[in-house]
Amino acid sequence: MSNSDPANALAEQAAEDVLQDELVSLRAQVAQLTAAGHELISTQTRMQSLLHRATDAIIQFEADGTVSSFNSAAERVFDYAEIEMMHQKATQLFDLPEAFRDNVPGYLLAYARKTREQYEQPLVGLRRDGSKVLLEVSVAEIASQDLVLFDDFSDAASASDAGYEAFLCILRDVTERKRIDEELRRHREELEQLVDEQTREIRNAKDEAERANQAKSEFLANMSHELRTPMHAILSYSEFGQKKLTSAKPEKLGQYFDRIHTAGGRLLEMINDLLDLAKAEAGRQIYDIRDNDLDAMLRAVLTEYEGIAEKRKLSLRYVPGIEDQHADFDPEKLGQVVRNLLSNALKFSPEGGVIEIATSDVDLVSGDAVHVPGVEFCVRDQGAGVPDEELDTIFDKFVQSSRNRKGAGGTGLGLAISREVVHAHKGTITASNNADGGACFRVRIPRNPPPPTT
């Protein structure tokens, strides 16, 4: 036995040394694992800090669709606390279609794949109070092979053995951005509309200026002819008179003077028209508006034109439609309007036609929508009428109706002057065509207008 004791001692010592080495190795491994654990905890802490400091909402779902992480941004976006959402399905956060009724991560994953549609139609999230929030979605699938789990004995086990899956969903609140985009889109459309309107206005103004310039050119050409005709007559007959002063009979010389007088009257009439229009447009026309009898004024003007109407084989008809035709007006200026309208009617009526002046009571509407009692007189003829597209423009200065440009003569100032006079009486003058042919010019004035600006 004594010989074996040293051998046993050696064996025991060797075993003790092995155990000691293993203990040292185990202590080193424990130290390494402890350090790795601390590092893992530190890393996890940093990751959690980053997760909760992220500006985008980040939600992690487990394979069964329950929430395993719900960061601070998600709390702000949806107004739910993390503790309320942990291990829940989170179905209250979205208006889920039937196909994804209990599968929020699947719904988000399907939506995230619609890259183009997301920008045009963001995902709609639901806050606690039911209000909606617009979201952009990005989903990362964490597959089983990407995970490493540790068992209770700290042995490494592959994720494939565990069969684990997870989803990391990042949701960005784009509500404000979409509001700004929509505001920019609306402003852009309004700007485009404004540019279109201004372009259209500029184009219309240009067309109007061109039409006015054309009308002015036509007016000047016509006016030069109208002025030249009576002037030529005056010069011609005065020259005849000078040459035949000693040889012609007094009756012949009298005819020359009559024609000179007629031509001079026509020339004076045109000059007066030009001056009247200029004064009216400059606001320098003086009106003597006072109580007058419209019936008496109309009858007096009709009497003046009876001879001309008879010579042209036309009939003048007066149809008073009201008993009291008293109103405040300037008889000279308003009489000029009647003369202008009658002259046009005589000019354009066919032989055997009837020209009618009729009066009636009317209600006028002032600028503040107050009804004002007024009177109206209409001058109707049986001519060709006025082209519909010219019913408004014939009252503009330098503008003549196409029916007047076909040889009827005249300066085209009469209706422009008439409009100025009627407007000075706070009234209206309009043109229309009769159903049975001919034109109708309608003048309406209030019975008691305010004084015009002189």
Backbone torsions as a table, in degrees:
resi	resn	phi	psi	omega
1	MET	NA	-33.3	-177.7
2	SER	-65.9	-31.2	179.7
3	ASN	-71.5	-26.1	-176.5
4	SER	-87.1	-17.9	-176.7
5	ASP	-61.7	-43.6	178.2
6	PRO	-62.0	-34.9	179.9
7	ALA	-68.1	-40.3	178.8
8	ASN	-65.8	-38.9	-179.8
9	ALA	-63.5	-39.3	178.5
10	LEU	-65.6	-40.4	179.9
11	ALA	-65.5	-41.6	179.7
12	GLU	-64.4	-39.6	-179.6
13	GLN	-64.8	-39.7	179.1
14	ALA	-64.8	-42.1	179.4
15	ALA	-64.6	-39.3	179.2
16	GLU	-64.2	-38.8	179.0
17	ASP	-64.7	-40.1	178.9
18	VAL	-63.8	-44.2	179.6
19	LEU	-62.6	-39.1	179.8
20	GLN	-63.4	-41.7	178.7
21	ASP	-63.7	-42.1	179.6
22	GLU	-64.7	-38.8	179.0
23	LEU	-62.7	-43.4	178.2
24	VAL	-62.1	-43.0	179.5
25	SER	-63.0	-42.5	179.8
26	LEU	-64.5	-41.3	178.4
27	ARG	-61.8	-38.5	177.9
28	ALA	-65.1	-41.1	178.9
29	GLN	-65.2	-41.4	178.6
30	VAL	-62.1	-42.0	178.5
31	ALA	-62.4	-41.4	178.4
32	GLN	-64.0	-44.9	179.8
33	LEU	-64.2	-39.4	178.6
34	THR	-63.2	-44.1	178.1
35	ALA	-63.7	-41.7	178.1
36	ALA	-63.9	-38.9	178.1
37	GLY	-63.2	-44.0	177.6
38	HIS	-61.8	-41.2	178.4
39	GLU	-64.3	-40.4	178.6
40	LEU	-63.9	-42.2	178.7
41	ILE	-64.4	-42.0	179.0
42	SER	-62.9	-44.4	178.7
43	THR	-63.1	-43.3	180.0
44	GLN	-63.5	-38.3	178.8
45	THR	-63.8	-44.6	178.2
46	ARG	-62.6	-42.6	179.4
47	MET	-63.0	-41.2	178.2
48	GLN	-63.9	-39.3	178.3
49	SER	-63.9	-45.3	177.4
50	LEU	-63.0	-40.3	-179.1
51	LEU	-59.6	-44.4	-175.3
52	HIS	-83.3	-15.2	175.8
53	ARG	-92.3	-7.2	-179.8
54	ALA	-61.8	143.5	179.4
55	THR	-79.9	-20.6	177.6
56	ASP	-93.4	149.0	175.8
57	ALA	-70.7	129.2	179.7
58	ILE	-125.1	122.4	179.5
59	ILE	-125.4	128.1	175.8
60	GLN	-106.0	129.9	178.9
61	PHE	-110.2	142.4	172.4
62	GLU	-79.3	175.4	-177.8
63	ALA	-61.2	-29.8	-179.3
64	ASP	-84.6	3.6	176.8
65	GLY	89.6	4.4	178.6
66	THR	-88.7	155.6	-177.8
67	VAL	-80.0	130.5	175.8
68	SER	-115.2	-10.3	176.9
69	SER	-156.0	137.8	-175.5
70	PHE	-146.2	98.9	-169.4
71	ASN	-77.6	176.3	-175.5
72	SER	-62.8	-38.0	178.8
73	ALA	-63.0	-37.0	176.9
74	ALA	-64.3	-36.8	177.1
75	GLU	-61.9	-42.2	-179.8
76	ARG	-68.5	-40.6	-177.0
77	VAL	-66.3	-46.3	-172.8
78	PHE	-100.4	-10.5	-179.8
79	ASP	64.5	34.1	172.5
80	TYR	-121.6	142.7	176.9
81	ALA	-79.1	153.4	-179.4
82	GLU	-58.6	-40.0	-177.1
83	ILE	-63.9	-27.7	177.9
84	GLU	-73.2	-27.8	-173.2
85	MET	-97.8	-18.5	-176.6
86	MET	-60.1	133.6	178.0
87	HIS	62.9	20.7	175.9
88	GLN	-107.9	163.4	179.8
89	LYS	-77.7	-19.1	178.2
90	ALA	62.4	28.3	-179.1
91	THR	-69.6	-18.3	-179.4
92	GLN	-75.1	-8.9	-177.1
93	LEU	-82.8	-14.9	-175.4
94	PHE	-142.0	152.8	174.0
95	ASP	-86.0	89.3	-170.6
96	LEU	-81.0	135.8	172.2
97	PRO	-70.2	165.2	-175.3
98	GLU	-57.6	-36.4	-176.9
99	ALA	-66.2	-22.0	-179.2
100	PHE	-121.3	36.6	-170.7
101	ARG	-56.4	-40.8	-179.1
102	ASP	-118.5	19.0	-173.4
103	ASN	-128.3	77.3	-178.8
104	VAL	-63.2	-48.4	-179.8
105	PRO	-61.6	-37.3	177.0
106	GLY	-63.0	-40.1	178.3
107	TYR	-64.3	-45.1	180.0
108	LEU	-65.5	-38.7	179.2
109	LEU	-63.7	-43.5	179.0
110	ALA	-64.2	-38.9	-179.0
111	TYR	-71.6	-37.2	-177.4
112	ALA	-63.5	-24.7	-179.6
113	ARG	-75.5	-11.0	178.9
114	LYS	-89.6	73.9	-173.3
115	THR	-60.6	-49.6	-176.7
116	ARG	-69.2	-42.6	-176.2
117	GLU	-66.6	-28.1	-176.7
118	GLN	-60.5	-41.1	-177.5
119	TYR	-67.9	-39.1	-177.8
120	GLU	-78.1	-32.9	-177.1
121	GLN	-140.5	85.4	-177.6
122	PRO	-61.7	159.0	176.1
123	LEU	-67.0	142.8	179.3
124	VAL	-102.3	117.5	174.2
125	GLY	-99.2	161.5	-177.5
126	LEU	-118.1	124.3	176.6
127	ARG	-83.2	172.1	-177.8
128	ARG	-57.1	-38.9	-177.4
129	ASP	-83.1	4.5	178.5
130	GLY	91.3	-7.9	178.0
131	SER	-70.7	158.7	-174.3
132	LYS	-103.1	147.9	176.8
133	VAL	-132.1	135.3	-178.4
134	LEU	-90.6	133.9	-171.6
135	LEU	-132.2	145.8	164.2
136	GLU	-102.9	142.8	-169.4
137	VAL	-122.0	137.4	170.0
138	SER	-135.5	129.3	-176.0
139	VAL	-124.3	128.1	174.7
140	ALA	-107.9	124.9	176.5
141	GLU	-87.8	124.7	177.8
142	ILE	-100.4	102.6	-175.5
143	ALA	-77.2	164.4	-176.4
144	SER	-58.9	-42.9	-175.9
145	GLN	-69.3	-10.5	179.1
146	ASP	-88.7	-2.5	-176.5
147	LEU	-110.9	147.9	172.4
148	VAL	-126.4	123.2	-178.8
149	LEU	-109.5	158.2	177.4
150	PHE	-121.2	134.3	179.5
151	ASP	-86.1	-177.3	-175.8
152	ASP	-64.8	-20.7	-178.0
153	PHE	-98.6	11.8	179.2
154	SER	63.9	22.4	175.1
155	ASP	-87.7	137.3	178.4
156	ALA	-69.1	133.9	176.7
157	ALA	-128.6	138.0	-178.0
158	SER	-71.1	149.6	179.6
159	ALA	-65.7	-27.6	179.4
160	SER	-64.0	-29.6	176.6
161	ASP	-67.1	-33.2	-178.2
162	ALA	-83.1	-22.8	-178.5
163	GLY	64.1	44.4	-171.5
164	TYR	-99.1	142.9	172.7
165	GLU	-139.3	152.4	176.3
166	ALA	-149.3	164.6	-179.8
167	PHE	-131.6	129.1	175.5
168	LEU	-107.9	113.8	-175.0
169	CYS	-109.0	125.4	176.9
170	ILE	-110.8	123.3	-176.9
171	LEU	-122.2	124.2	-179.2
172	ARG	-106.5	127.0	178.5
173	ASP	-74.5	112.8	-179.1
174	VAL	-113.7	19.1	-178.2
175	THR	-58.5	-48.5	-178.2
176	GLU	-67.2	-40.3	179.2
177	ARG	-62.4	-42.3	178.5
178	LYS	-66.2	-35.7	177.2
179	ARG	-63.4	-43.5	178.9
180	ILE	-65.7	-42.4	177.9
181	ASP	-60.0	-42.7	179.9
182	GLU	-66.3	-39.1	177.8
183	GLU	-64.3	-42.6	177.9
184	LEU	-64.5	-40.9	178.5
185	ARG	-62.6	-42.6	179.7
186	ARG	-64.8	-43.4	178.8
187	HIS	-64.6	-37.5	178.9
188	ARG	-64.4	-42.8	178.1
189	GLU	-64.7	-41.9	178.7
190	GLU	-63.6	-39.7	179.0
191	LEU	-65.3	-43.2	178.2
192	GLU	-62.3	-41.2	178.8
193	GLN	-64.8	-41.1	179.2
194	LEU	-64.0	-42.5	178.4
195	VAL	-63.0	-42.2	178.3
196	ASP	-61.9	-44.1	-179.7
197	GLU	-63.8	-44.4	-179.8
198	GLN	-65.9	-39.0	177.0
199	THR	-62.8	-42.6	179.0
200	ARG	-65.0	-41.3	178.4
201	GLU	-63.9	-42.2	178.6
202	ILE	-63.7	-42.4	179.4
203	ARG	-64.2	-42.7	178.9
204	ASN	-64.7	-40.7	178.6
205	ALA	-63.7	-39.5	178.0
206	LYS	-63.9	-45.9	178.8
207	ASP	-62.7	-40.6	179.9
208	GLU	-64.8	-41.2	178.7
209	ALA	-64.2	-39.5	178.8
210	GLU	-66.6	-40.8	177.6
211	ARG	-64.6	-41.9	179.3
212	ALA	-64.1	-39.9	178.8
213	ASN	-65.7	-40.5	177.5
214	GLN	-64.6	-43.3	179.2
215	ALA	-63.6	-38.6	179.1
216	LYS	-65.1	-41.5	178.9
217	SER	-62.6	-44.3	178.7
218	GLU	-64.0	-39.4	179.5
219	PHE	-62.9	-45.8	-179.0
220	LEU	-63.7	-39.8	177.9
221	ALA	-64.1	-43.7	-179.7
222	ASN	-68.8	-39.7	-178.4
223	MET	-66.0	-40.2	179.0
224	SER	-61.9	-37.6	177.4
225	HIS	-67.2	-45.1	-177.8
226	GLU	-64.7	-36.5	178.2
227	LEU	-74.3	-36.6	-177.1
228	ARG	-68.7	-34.2	-176.1
229	THR	-62.8	-54.6	178.7
230	PRO	-68.0	-33.0	178.0
231	MET	-64.1	-40.7	177.4
232	HIS	-62.5	-41.1	179.0
233	ALA	-63.4	-43.0	-180.0
234	ILE	-61.5	-47.5	-178.7
235	LEU	-66.1	-40.2	-177.8
236	SER	-65.5	-50.6	-176.3
237	TYR	-71.6	-29.8	175.5
238	SER	-69.3	-34.8	176.8
239	GLU	-67.4	-42.3	176.2
240	PHE	-58.3	-43.8	-178.1
241	GLY	-62.8	-40.6	179.0
242	GLN	-64.4	-42.4	-177.8
243	LYS	-69.0	-34.7	-174.8
244	LYS	-108.4	22.6	-177.4
245	LEU	-59.3	-35.9	-177.0
246	THR	-97.2	-21.1	-174.7
247	SER	-102.5	-27.9	-175.8
248	ALA	-78.5	152.3	176.7
249	LYS	-73.3	154.0	179.2
250	PRO	-55.2	-36.4	-179.8
251	GLU	-62.0	-39.7	-179.5
252	LYS	-67.8	-43.8	177.5
253	LEU	-61.7	-35.7	177.1
254	GLY	-61.9	-39.1	177.2
255	GLN	-62.7	-40.8	178.5
256	TYR	-60.8	-45.4	-179.5
257	PHE	-64.6	-37.8	177.6
258	ASP	-60.1	-44.1	-178.3
259	ARG	-69.5	-36.2	175.3
260	ILE	-63.5	-41.4	179.9
261	HIS	-64.3	-43.6	179.5
262	THR	-62.5	-46.6	179.8
263	ALA	-64.4	-39.2	177.6
264	GLY	-64.2	-39.6	177.1
265	GLY	-62.6	-41.6	178.3
266	ARG	-63.7	-41.4	179.1
267	LEU	-64.8	-42.6	178.6
268	LEU	-63.0	-38.8	179.2
269	GLU	-60.5	-44.0	180.0
270	MET	-67.0	-40.8	178.8
271	ILE	-64.2	-40.9	177.5
272	ASN	-62.7	-39.0	177.5
273	ASP	-59.7	-46.2	179.8
274	LEU	-62.0	-43.8	-179.8
275	LEU	-67.2	-41.2	179.6
276	ASP	-62.4	-43.7	179.9
277	LEU	-64.7	-42.3	179.7
278	ALA	-62.6	-43.1	179.7
279	LYS	-67.6	-39.3	-179.8
280	ALA	-64.2	-44.3	-179.1
281	GLU	-68.8	-30.6	178.9
282	ALA	-83.7	-4.1	-179.7
283	GLY	73.8	21.7	-178.0
284	ARG	-104.0	3.7	179.6
285	GLN	-74.4	133.4	-178.8
286	ILE	-99.2	129.8	-179.1
287	TYR	-116.2	141.7	176.7
288	ASP	-111.4	75.9	-176.2
289	ILE	-88.3	120.5	178.9
290	ARG	-154.6	176.1	-178.3
291	ASP	-65.5	125.5	179.8
292	ASN	-142.9	165.1	-179.7
293	ASP	-98.3	109.8	-179.7
294	LEU	-62.3	-37.6	-179.2
295	ASP	-59.7	-46.2	-178.8
296	ALA	-64.5	-40.7	-179.6
297	MET	-64.8	-44.1	-179.1
298	LEU	-64.7	-42.7	179.4
299	ARG	-62.9	-39.3	-179.7
300	ALA	-64.1	-42.5	179.9
301	VAL	-67.6	-41.3	178.5
302	LEU	-59.7	-39.1	179.1
303	THR	-62.2	-38.9	178.9
304	GLU	-59.2	-33.4	-172.8
305	TYR	-99.4	3.2	-179.5
306	GLU	-61.7	-42.6	-178.8
307	GLY	-62.9	-44.5	179.8
308	ILE	-63.8	-42.5	-179.8
309	ALA	-63.2	-41.9	-179.8
310	GLU	-64.7	-40.7	179.8
311	LYS	-62.6	-33.5	-179.5
312	ARG	-94.1	9.2	178.3
313	LYS	57.5	47.2	176.9
314	LEU	-119.9	154.1	179.4
315	SER	-109.8	137.8	174.9
316	LEU	-105.3	130.1	-178.0
317	ARG	-126.3	133.2	178.6
318	TYR	-115.3	127.0	-177.8
319	VAL	-125.0	89.5	177.4
320	PRO	-72.5	122.1	-177.0
321	GLY	-99.7	-2.1	-179.2
322	ILE	-139.4	152.4	179.8
323	GLU	-80.0	-51.2	-178.5
324	ASP	-90.3	105.8	-179.6
325	GLN	-109.0	25.5	177.8
326	HIS	-80.1	138.3	177.8
327	ALA	-158.2	165.9	176.7
328	ASP	-89.4	114.5	177.6
329	PHE	-159.4	164.9	175.5
330	ASP	-90.5	110.1	-174.3
331	PRO	-64.0	-32.3	-180.0
332	GLU	-70.5	-47.4	-177.2
333	LYS	-70.5	-44.8	179.9
334	LEU	-69.5	-31.5	174.3
335	GLY	-62.5	-35.0	176.8
336	GLN	-63.6	-37.4	176.9
337	VAL	-61.8	-45.8	179.8
338	VAL	-62.2	-41.7	179.5
339	ARG	-62.8	-41.9	178.4
340	ASN	-61.3	-44.0	-178.4
341	LEU	-68.7	-40.4	178.2
342	LEU	-66.4	-40.0	179.1
343	SER	-60.1	-43.4	178.2
344	ASN	-64.5	-41.9	-179.6
345	ALA	-63.0	-42.6	177.9
346	LEU	-65.0	-35.6	-176.9
347	LYS	-67.6	-37.1	-171.7
348	PHE	-105.2	-1.5	-179.5
349	SER	-84.2	139.8	178.3
350	PRO	-74.7	159.3	178.7
351	GLU	-56.8	134.5	-178.9
352	GLY	86.9	0.1	-178.2
353	GLY	-78.8	169.6	-179.3
354	VAL	-119.5	132.8	174.6
355	ILE	-111.7	128.0	-173.0
356	GLU	-122.0	137.3	170.0
357	ILE	-116.9	124.9	-178.7
358	ALA	-128.0	146.5	179.0
359	THR	-119.0	156.9	178.0
360	SER	-163.0	163.2	173.9
361	ASP	-81.5	145.7	176.9
362	VAL	-142.7	160.2	170.7
363	ASP	-106.9	124.4	176.6
364	LEU	-102.1	147.6	178.0
365	VAL	-107.2	119.6	-179.4
366	SER	-80.0	179.9	-176.4
367	GLY	-61.2	-29.9	179.3
368	ASP	-96.5	25.3	174.2
369	ALA	64.8	23.9	176.7
370	VAL	-92.0	131.9	179.8
371	HIS	-78.1	129.7	-177.0
372	VAL	-121.4	130.3	177.5
373	PRO	-66.7	140.1	-178.8
374	GLY	-148.0	178.3	176.7
375	VAL	-125.0	156.9	-177.2
376	GLU	-136.8	141.1	167.2
377	PHE	-131.4	141.9	-177.8
378	CYS	-120.1	138.3	174.4
379	VAL	-112.9	114.5	-177.9
380	ARG	-114.2	137.7	174.7
381	ASP	-123.3	178.0	-179.1
382	GLN	-119.1	31.4	179.9
383	GLY	-81.7	-154.7	-176.6
384	ALA	-81.0	-8.5	-177.8
385	GLY	81.8	-178.3	-179.2
386	VAL	-112.6	132.2	176.1
387	PRO	-52.9	137.3	-175.2
388	ASP	-54.5	-38.1	-177.2
389	GLU	-72.6	-7.3	-178.5
390	GLU	-109.6	2.0	-174.5
391	LEU	-62.3	-29.6	178.6
392	ASP	-93.4	-38.3	-172.4
393	THR	-76.3	-18.3	-176.6
394	ILE	-66.3	-13.9	178.0
395	PHE	-89.7	-3.7	179.3
396	ASP	-79.2	150.2	178.3
397	LYS	-68.5	149.6	-179.3
398	PHE	68.8	3.4	-177.0
399	VAL	-106.2	132.0	174.3
400	GLN	-121.1	145.2	175.9
401	SER	-65.6	151.1	179.0
402	SER	-61.2	-27.9	178.2
403	ARG	-70.1	-23.3	178.8
404	ASN	-84.3	-21.8	-179.2
405	ARG	-81.8	-3.5	-176.5
406	LYS	-95.8	28.3	171.6
407	GLY	108.4	4.3	-178.6
408	ALA	-77.9	-18.0	177.8
409	GLY	83.0	-179.7	179.7
410	GLY	102.9	160.8	-177.3
411	THR	-90.6	-20.4	-177.0
412	GLY	82.6	10.4	179.8
413	LEU	-91.5	-17.5	-172.5
414	GLY	-58.1	-46.4	-177.7
415	LEU	-72.1	-34.3	176.8
416	ALA	-64.3	-42.4	176.8
417	ILE	-64.8	-42.2	-179.8
418	SER	-59.5	-42.3	179.6
419	ARG	-63.0	-42.3	179.1
420	GLU	-61.2	-42.2	-179.4
421	VAL	-65.2	-46.3	-178.4
422	VAL	-64.2	-41.5	178.3
423	HIS	-63.4	-34.1	177.2
424	ALA	-64.8	-24.9	176.1
425	HIS	-90.3	10.7	-178.1
426	LYS	61.3	31.3	-178.8
427	GLY	-113.5	-169.3	180.0
428	THR	-133.4	151.4	173.6
429	ILE	-133.7	129.0	-177.6
430	THR	-136.0	160.9	178.0
431	ALA	-123.6	145.6	175.7
432	SER	-151.1	173.8	178.1
433	ASN	-111.6	137.8	178.3
434	ASN	-71.4	148.4	179.7
435	ALA	-62.2	-33.8	-178.4
436	ASP	-97.5	16.1	177.5
437	GLY	106.1	153.5	180.0
438	GLY	90.8	170.6	-178.1
439	ALA	-108.3	156.9	176.9
440	CYS	-132.4	122.5	176.7
441	PHE	-109.0	123.2	-171.6
442	ARG	-115.3	123.7	178.3
443	VAL	-114.7	128.1	178.1
444	ARG	-125.9	131.5	176.6
445	ILE	-134.6	148.7	175.1
446	PRO	-70.9	151.4	179.6
447	ARG	-67.1	-34.5	-179.0
448	ASN	-132.7	75.7	-178.9
449	PRO	-74.6	155.5	172.8
450	PRO	-68.4	157.8	-178.7
451	PRO	-60.4	138.7	178.3
452	PRO	-74.5	158.5	174.9
453	THR	-76.7	125.8	-177.7
454	THR	-105.1	NA	NA
